[in-house]
Amino acid sequence: MPELPDVEGFRRLLVSCARGRVVRRVDVRDAGVLHGLSARRLGEALEGRRFTEPERHGKWLLARTGGPTLLLHFGMTGRLLCARPEDPVEPYDRVLFELSGGHRLHYRDQRKLQGLWLAEDDSGVARMLERQGPDALAVGRAGFEEVLSGRRGHIKTTLTDQSVLAGLGNLLADEILWRAGLHPGRRAGDLTESERRRLYTHMRRTLRSAVDAGCVPPREAWLTGHRDDPDPVCPRCGAHLRRTRMAGRGTVWCPRCQPDAA
């Protein structure tokens, strides 16, 4: 599932592939990924316009044009690719953007759980993102403390709640909590000041490393590199990892490195 590092990678792809280029044609091959607009409206809004500097907020990608803004959310299987006109179109390429200079953007998505939205202006963008919390990569320590204060839920579900903090998904939350030595079932409101400080520090470090990699990398030294093993063990202490489900999400942790303080 694309998380903040993946979407930041898509933002950088937009910079290299589309920034400054004119949208010559929008080819909607599956209108099922469009939300609140038709294929015709999308073409009318974007064709002839030039992509400017893209932005990202959490898992949302904002393709700016100086007029309408295209908002993309990648759900579980969405991707953005840069191609040439002669490159083949795959079955899951739902929308193609023909650009000046011989470039083409593909919005590819197998499961179609999210998709594309259009905002006519900045106020429309703000309305679409109004339920999003602060971006996890941009939030400062004080802002992080503020969004955690008074939360009654488990810290794992709090971190993955996009209305609390935007951008963290299942893999990142497990990785950050493992690095911080915090059990995913701890109550967010019960964390001490030093635990919140440690959590913020490891969130920042993990996000920076993952953004550099363009994904949450399955490295040997990371929890992510072992969570799907048949008999996973902690890469730090060698203890057998445990699995459960929290708010419907598969959760992995180390009982030795992340003791339950309850």
N, C-alpha and C positions, 0 to 999 in steps of 0.2 A: 504494500500500500504506500503510495507517495506521501511522504511527510515533509516537513519544512525543508530539509536539505535537498530533497528531490525537486521541490518546487522552486527553490533558489537556483538549482541547476537549469530548470526550464526558463527562469527569468534571464539567466545569462545566455541561454540559447537564443532567446528573443533578441537580446542585444546584438549578438553576432550575426544572426540570420535575417532579422526583420527591421531593426531600428533604422529609421531614415528611408525605408523602402515603401513604395506605394502599393496598396492592395489593388491588383488589377482585376481579380475575380475571386468570388467566394463560391466554392462548390460544396454544397451540403449534400452529402450522400446518405445521411441518416438523420432526419429531423428529430429523432428520439432523444438526441443529446442537447437539444435547444430548449431553454426554459423561458417561458413568457414572451416568446417571439417566434416568428415564422422564418423560414429560409429566405423568403423574399425580403423581409425587413432587415435581416442580417446583411444581405448583399447591399441593400440601399444605404444602410448606415456606414458600411466600411469601404465599399468599392470607390476608388478615387482618393481615398484618404491615405495619409502617411503615418506609419507607426512611429511613435516617439519613444521616450525613455520608459520602459516598463517598470512596474513596481510589484512588490509581493507583500501580502499581509497574512501571516500564518500559512495556511495551505492554499490560499487564494492567489492567483496570478492576475494582475491587472495590465492588460495590453492597451496602453493609451494611444490616442490618435490626435489629441488636441481638440477633439469633439467628443463623440461617443466613446465609451470605454468598454472593451470586451473583457468580461470577467470569466476566468476559467477555474474550475475545480476538478481535480483528477480522480476523486473517489478512491476506489481500490485498484483500478487497473488502467487509469488514464495516463497518457504520455503525450509529449510534444516533440516532434521531430522536424529537422531541417532537411529538405531534399532538393533535388534538381528536377526539372520538368520531365526528363527521360527516365527517372527512377520509377519503379513499379509502385502501384497503389495496392496496399494490403486490404484484406477483407474487413479489418476492424478500423480502417481509416474513415472516421465519420464525417470530418469536415476538412477541406483543403483550402488553403489560402494561396493563390497565385500572386507572387510579388514581383515588382520590378527588379531588374538585374539578374533574372534567371533563377530566383529562389522560390521555394514552395514550402509552406508550413503544413504539417499534418497533425490534426488532433486525432489520436488513436486511442480507442477505449473498447475493451472487450465486453465488459459487463454493463457499462452505461449507467452507473449509479449516480453520477453527478453530470457535469457537462459545461455548457456555455450559457452565459447571461449577457445582457446588454444594458448598460446604464447610459442615459442620454447626456448626463452632466455629472459634476462632482457631488451634487446633492443626492443623485441617484446611487452613486457609488457608496456614499455614506449610509444610505438607507439599507443597502444590501449587506453592508458589513457591520451594522449597528449592534448585532448580537455577538460579535467577536470580541474576545478579550484582547489585551495588548499582545503584540507580537513577541514570541518567546525569545527571539534573537535580539530584539531591540529593547526589551523592557529593562529598566535599571533595577538596582537592588531594592530601592524604596518602593517602586511600583510592584515588584515581585512580593515583597512583604505585605503590601496592601491587598493584593488579590488573594493571598492565602489566609489573611486574617478572618477569623470567624467561620471558616469553612468546616462543616461537620463531617463531610464524607471522607472516604479513604484517600490517602495522598495519591495513589495511582489513578483513581477515577478523577480526582481534582486536576491533576496534571494533564489528563487527556480530554478534559472538558473545554471545548473551544470557546465557550463563553467566559471562561476563567482566564485561560492562557491559550493563545492561538498558535498552532503549528506543531504541537507535540502529538505523536501518535503512539501506538502500542509499543513498537520497538524502542523508540527513544525514551519513553517513560520508564520501561524496565531497565534500560541501560543506565540511565541517570540515577535511578534509585539504587541500583547495584553499586555504582561508583561511590555514591554518597553513604552507603551502608545503612539504608533505611528500608524497613519492611514495607511492602506495598500496601499492607492492610492497616498501617498506622493511620490514625485520624489526623487530617491536615491541621486541625486546630490545636492538636496536642503537641506539635513539634516545638522544641525549645528554640530560643533565638539562635543558638549556635548550630542547631540542626538545620534551621531554615537558611542560615548563612552558608553552610556546607552544601546544601541542596542547590542553592543558586550558583555557587562556584562551579559545581560539577555539571550543572545544566549548561552553563556558558561554555565550558571546556568541551563537553561532548558535542554541542551544536557546532562549534567552530571546526572540530575535527571532521564531523559528518558533512558539513558544508564543503569543506575542502575535497572530500571524497565524492561529493555529489549524491550521496545516499547514506543510509545507516550501514556502515560497512561490516561484513561478517568476518572481522579480524580475529585471529587466534587469541589475542589479549583482551578481546571484548566479550561480554556476555552474549552479544548478538551472534558471535561466531560459534556458539555452542548450544544455543537454545533449541535447535532442531535436531540435535544429535539423538540417536536412539536411546542412549543412556547418558544424558548430559551431565558434565561435572563443571564446577566453578573453575575458571582459568586462573583465579587468584589463590584459592586455598585448597582446591581439589575435592571439596565436598560435593555430594550428589545434589544437583539442582532440583527444585520442586516446581510443580506446575499446579495452577488452579485457574479458575475463571472469575474475573471481577467485572461486573457490569457487562457481562457477555463477551469479554475479551480474554484470550489466552494470556496468562500472566506467569512469568518465570522469575524465580529468585533463589538466592543462596541462603539456606537456613543458618549457616555459620557466619557469613559476612553481614547478613541482614536479619538479625534476631528480632523476634516479635516482642515488643516491649509491653504488650497488653497484659 
